[in-house]
């Protein structure tokens, strides 16, 4: 995974933007952590829309862990 992969959390819309093609990988990781959502791709990248009312602090923690693992690999 590229060291430049940085997921951006939009707390107002319960969504995460990440460069394509990493959306599916990130959504799978979040699913293993108990979060659910769906993904769509636009001209800028992949957008994961989280289902329900997730704890956004927890989501941020998972995104930081995922990004840290990606840059250390």
Residue frames relative to the residue before (quaternion, step in Angstrom):
aa qw qx qy qz dx dy dz
X 1.0000 0.0000 0.0000 0.0000 0.00 0.00 0.00
X 0.5272 -0.6611 0.4483 0.2899 3.53 -1.05 0.79
X 0.5132 -0.6471 0.4739 0.3057 3.55 -1.09 0.75
X 0.6532 0.5335 -0.3108 0.4383 3.61 1.21 -0.35
X 0.4699 0.6634 -0.4544 0.3641 3.60 1.24 0.15
X 0.1028 0.7904 -0.5915 0.1216 3.55 -0.55 1.21
X 0.2606 -0.7751 0.5534 0.1583 3.60 -0.44 1.16
X 0.2118 -0.7712 0.5919 0.1003 3.56 -0.99 0.90
X 0.2495 -0.7869 0.5551 0.1020 3.54 -0.68 1.17
X 0.1262 -0.7480 0.6480 0.0691 3.55 -0.94 0.97
X 0.2708 -0.8128 0.4985 0.1326 3.57 -0.11 1.31
X 0.6343 0.5565 -0.3346 0.4196 3.60 1.04 -0.69
X 0.7835 0.3096 -0.1526 0.5167 3.58 1.06 -0.71
X 0.3858 -0.7399 0.4659 0.2945 3.61 1.30 0.10
X 0.5625 0.5821 -0.4044 0.4256 3.55 0.83 0.99
X 0.2428 -0.7370 0.6178 0.1275 3.50 -1.34 0.49
X 0.1659 -0.7664 0.6137 0.0922 3.56 -0.91 0.95
X 0.0441 0.7767 -0.6235 0.0776 3.53 -0.95 0.97
X 0.5710 -0.5944 0.4158 0.3844 3.63 -1.02 0.60
X 0.4742 -0.6207 0.5346 0.3227 3.57 -1.11 0.70
X 0.6670 -0.1371 -0.7284 -0.0764 1.71 -2.10 1.33
X 0.3818 0.7823 -0.4340 0.2321 3.61 1.17 0.42
X 0.4459 0.7252 -0.4387 0.2876 3.60 1.21 -0.17
X 0.6796 0.4890 -0.2989 0.4580 3.58 0.86 -0.93
X 0.6412 0.5204 -0.3204 0.4641 3.58 1.02 -0.79
X 0.6725 0.4857 -0.2921 0.4759 3.57 0.94 -0.89
X 0.6436 0.5152 -0.3303 0.4597 3.61 0.94 -0.81
X 0.6286 0.5246 -0.3286 0.4709 3.59 1.02 -0.76
X 0.6421 0.5182 -0.3098 0.4724 3.58 0.97 -0.86
X 0.6710 0.4900 -0.2970 0.4705 3.58 0.87 -0.93
X 0.6168 0.5509 -0.3341 0.4522 3.57 1.07 -0.72
X 0.6466 0.5072 -0.3157 0.4744 3.58 1.03 -0.76
X 0.6728 0.4659 -0.2836 0.4998 3.59 1.23 -0.45
X 0.6283 -0.5814 0.3168 0.4084 3.59 1.28 0.12
X 0.5703 0.5713 -0.3957 0.4380 3.60 1.24 0.14
X 0.1916 -0.7771 0.5920 0.0943 3.55 -1.07 0.73
X 0.1884 0.7752 -0.5890 0.1286 3.52 -1.19 0.55
X 0.3146 -0.7087 0.5829 0.2427 3.52 -1.31 -0.22
X 0.3363 -0.7595 0.5372 0.1469 3.52 -1.23 0.53
X 0.0406 0.7486 -0.6612 -0.0265 3.52 -1.23 0.56
X 0.3414 -0.7354 0.5579 0.1775 3.53 -1.22 0.57
X 0.0668 -0.7688 0.6343 0.0465 3.53 -1.05 0.81
X 0.7655 -0.3874 0.2431 0.4525 3.59 -1.22 -0.17
X 0.6867 0.4803 -0.2819 0.4672 3.61 1.19 -0.43
X 0.7470 -0.3126 0.2273 0.5409 3.60 1.09 -0.61
X 0.6779 -0.4451 0.3787 0.4460 3.52 -1.22 -0.62
X 0.1376 -0.7663 0.6241 0.0654 3.54 -1.09 0.82
X 0.1612 -0.7607 0.6246 0.0725 3.54 -0.83 1.08
X 0.1537 -0.7643 0.6224 0.0691 3.55 -0.72 1.12
X 0.2994 -0.7801 0.5295 0.1464 3.55 -0.59 1.19
X 0.3910 -0.7242 0.5281 0.2090 3.55 -1.00 0.91
X 0.7808 0.3154 -0.2461 0.4799 3.54 -1.21 0.57
X 0.5439 -0.5629 0.4825 0.3931 3.52 -1.17 -0.65
X 0.0986 -0.8465 0.5207 0.0512 3.58 0.33 1.22
X 0.5099 -0.5877 0.5283 0.3399 3.53 -1.27 0.49
X 0.3132 -0.8082 0.4670 0.1749 3.56 -0.19 1.28
X 0.5709 0.5617 -0.3886 0.4556 3.61 1.15 -0.40
X 0.6460 0.5064 -0.2979 0.4873 3.55 1.05 -0.83
X 0.6274 0.5270 -0.3327 0.4668 3.58 1.00 -0.84
X 0.6504 0.5188 -0.3187 0.4542 3.61 0.89 -0.91
X 0.6358 0.5302 -0.3222 0.4591 3.57 1.00 -0.85
X 0.6691 0.4907 -0.2987 0.4716 3.60 0.92 -0.90
X 0.6392 0.5183 -0.3306 0.4620 3.60 0.99 -0.78
X 0.6416 0.5165 -0.3198 0.4683 3.59 0.99 -0.82
X 0.6471 0.5120 -0.3142 0.4695 3.59 0.96 -0.85
X 0.6576 0.5113 -0.3036 0.4626 3.59 0.93 -0.94
X 0.6748 0.4869 -0.2959 0.4690 3.58 0.91 -0.91
X 0.6313 0.5299 -0.3280 0.4616 3.60 0.98 -0.81
X 0.6591 0.4957 -0.3034 0.4773 3.59 0.96 -0.86
X 0.6498 0.5305 -0.3147 0.4442 3.57 1.03 -0.79
X 0.7171 0.4440 -0.2629 0.4685 3.58 0.96 -0.79
X 0.6762 0.4793 -0.3074 0.4675 3.59 1.16 -0.40
X 0.5651 0.6161 -0.3821 0.3938 3.59 1.26 -0.26
